[in-house]
Amino acid sequence: MLQPNHPEIRDASDADWTAIADLLTASGLPHDGAEAHLARFIVAERDERIVGCACVEPYGDAGLLRSVAVAASERGRGVGEALTARAAERAATGGMTALFLLTTTASLFFARLGFVVIGRDAAPAAVRGAGQFSGGCCSTAVAMRLALPLRRRVGVRS
């Protein structure tokens, strides 16, 4: 949960790319191919400074959660949890049934949020074909999955 005086979470804009790339670099995360998905990024902003980001790349009814990064000054304040929750909510509302990710350092963090460790082969073929799975992330990274609740797409009547 976000602490008092929490940053605003909003959709990323084109003007945010440099700050996002800098944050990914500072966090030791790859940003190969990330800019192509800039329209899918969300950011946490405090005092007109990007202090966190996350992105979900869609692959049919599955999504690849990538680029979850929080500035060192904001860690431990719930920013990463809030970004992940917002990304998962948007994915579920958009009709996705699961999120997948790869991580080399944050498996305990994501496990606390409900992600479970899986074999890479358990991810859908489309997700496995994404840059992160097919070479953008090292072979020792842990693959994880989060089942999403079924949600009605916004604007779709049942």
C-alpha positions as CSV (number, residue, x, y, z in Angstrom):
1,M,0.0,0.0,0.0
2,L,1.2,3.5,-0.9
3,Q,2.5,5.5,2.1
4,P,1.1,9.0,2.7
5,N,2.3,11.6,0.2
6,H,2.4,8.9,-2.4
7,P,3.3,9.7,-6.0
8,E,0.7,10.0,-8.7
9,I,0.4,6.9,-11.0
10,R,-0.5,7.8,-14.6
11,D,-0.1,6.7,-18.2
12,A,3.3,7.4,-19.6
13,S,3.7,10.0,-22.4
14,D,6.2,10.2,-25.2
15,A,8.1,12.9,-23.1
16,D,8.6,10.3,-20.3
17,W,10.8,7.9,-22.3
18,T,14.2,9.4,-21.3
19,A,13.3,9.3,-17.6
20,I,11.9,5.7,-17.9
21,A,15.1,4.5,-19.7
22,D,17.3,6.2,-17.1
23,L,15.2,4.5,-14.3
24,L,15.5,1.1,-16.0
25,T,19.2,1.5,-16.4
26,A,19.6,2.6,-12.7
27,S,17.6,-0.5,-11.7
28,G,19.7,-2.8,-13.8
29,L,16.8,-3.7,-16.0
30,P,16.9,-4.2,-19.8
31,H,15.1,-1.7,-21.9
32,D,15.6,-3.4,-25.3
33,G,12.3,-3.2,-27.1
34,A,10.6,-1.3,-24.2
35,E,10.3,2.0,-26.1
36,A,8.1,0.3,-28.7
37,H,5.6,-0.3,-25.9
38,L,5.8,3.1,-24.4
39,A,2.1,3.7,-24.9
40,R,1.5,0.7,-22.5
41,F,3.7,2.0,-19.7
42,I,2.4,3.5,-16.5
43,V,4.6,5.7,-14.3
44,A,4.7,6.9,-10.8
45,E,5.5,10.6,-10.6
46,R,6.5,12.8,-7.6
47,D,7.3,16.5,-7.9
48,E,7.4,16.2,-11.7
49,R,10.0,13.4,-11.5
50,I,9.4,9.8,-12.7
51,V,10.1,7.6,-9.7
52,G,8.6,4.3,-10.9
53,C,7.4,2.5,-14.0
54,A,5.8,-0.7,-15.2
55,C,4.6,-2.1,-18.6
56,V,2.4,-4.9,-19.7
57,E,3.0,-6.2,-23.3
58,P,-0.2,-7.9,-24.5
59,Y,0.0,-11.4,-26.1
60,G,-3.5,-12.5,-26.7
61,D,-5.2,-13.2,-23.4
62,A,-1.8,-13.1,-21.6
63,G,0.5,-10.3,-20.8
64,L,4.2,-9.9,-20.1
65,L,4.8,-7.7,-17.1
66,R,8.1,-6.0,-17.6
67,S,10.1,-3.0,-16.6
68,V,8.8,-2.7,-13.1
69,A,11.3,-0.3,-11.6
70,V,11.3,2.1,-8.6
71,A,13.8,4.8,-7.8
72,A,16.0,3.9,-4.8
73,S,14.6,6.9,-2.9
74,E,11.1,5.5,-3.2
75,R,11.7,1.8,-2.4
76,G,9.8,0.4,0.6
77,R,7.0,2.9,0.2
78,G,4.6,0.7,-1.8
79,V,5.3,2.3,-5.2
80,G,6.2,-1.1,-6.8
81,E,3.2,-2.8,-5.4
82,A,0.9,0.0,-6.5
83,L,2.4,0.0,-10.1
84,T,2.1,-3.8,-10.3
85,A,-1.5,-3.7,-9.0
86,R,-2.5,-1.0,-11.5
87,A,-0.9,-2.9,-14.3
88,A,-2.7,-6.1,-13.3
89,E,-6.0,-4.3,-13.0
90,R,-5.6,-2.8,-16.5
91,A,-4.6,-6.2,-17.9
92,A,-7.6,-7.9,-16.4
93,T,-10.0,-5.2,-17.6
94,G,-8.5,-5.5,-21.0
95,G,-9.4,-9.2,-21.1
96,M,-6.1,-10.8,-20.1
97,T,-6.3,-13.9,-17.9
98,A,-2.7,-14.1,-16.7
99,L,0.5,-12.0,-16.4
100,F,3.9,-13.5,-16.8
101,L,7.3,-12.1,-16.0
102,L,11.0,-12.9,-15.7
103,T,13.1,-11.7,-12.9
104,T,16.7,-12.2,-11.6
105,T,16.3,-10.3,-8.4
106,A,12.7,-9.7,-7.4
107,S,11.0,-13.2,-7.1
108,L,10.3,-12.7,-3.4
109,F,8.7,-9.3,-4.1
110,F,6.5,-10.7,-6.8
111,A,5.6,-13.8,-4.8
112,R,4.2,-11.5,-2.1
113,L,1.9,-10.0,-4.8
114,G,0.6,-13.5,-5.8
115,F,2.9,-14.5,-8.6
116,V,4.0,-18.1,-8.6
117,V,7.2,-19.6,-10.0
118,I,6.7,-21.6,-13.2
119,G,9.0,-23.2,-15.8
120,R,9.5,-21.0,-18.8
121,D,7.8,-23.6,-21.0
122,A,4.6,-23.0,-19.0
123,A,4.2,-19.6,-20.4
124,P,2.1,-19.3,-23.6
125,A,4.1,-19.6,-26.9
126,A,3.3,-15.9,-27.7
127,V,4.8,-14.8,-24.4
128,R,7.8,-17.0,-24.8
129,G,8.4,-15.4,-28.2
130,A,8.6,-11.9,-26.6
131,G,12.1,-10.3,-26.5
132,Q,12.3,-10.7,-22.7
133,F,11.7,-14.5,-22.9
134,S,13.6,-15.2,-26.1
135,G,16.9,-13.5,-25.2
136,G,16.3,-10.1,-23.6
137,C,16.6,-11.6,-20.1
138,C,19.3,-14.0,-19.0
139,S,18.7,-17.7,-19.0
140,T,18.9,-17.9,-15.2
141,A,15.9,-15.5,-14.6
142,V,12.9,-17.0,-12.8
143,A,9.7,-17.1,-14.7
144,M,6.5,-16.3,-12.8
145,R,2.8,-16.2,-13.4
146,L,-0.2,-14.4,-11.9
147,A,-3.7,-15.5,-12.7
148,L,-6.0,-12.5,-13.2
149,P,-9.6,-12.4,-12.2
150,L,-12.1,-12.4,-15.0
151,R,-13.2,-8.8,-15.6
152,R,-15.6,-7.3,-18.1
153,R,-13.9,-5.1,-20.7
154,V,-14.7,-1.5,-20.2
155,G,-17.4,-0.4,-22.5
156,V,-18.5,-4.0,-23.4
157,R,-21.9,-5.1,-22.4
158,S,-22.6,-8.7,-21.4
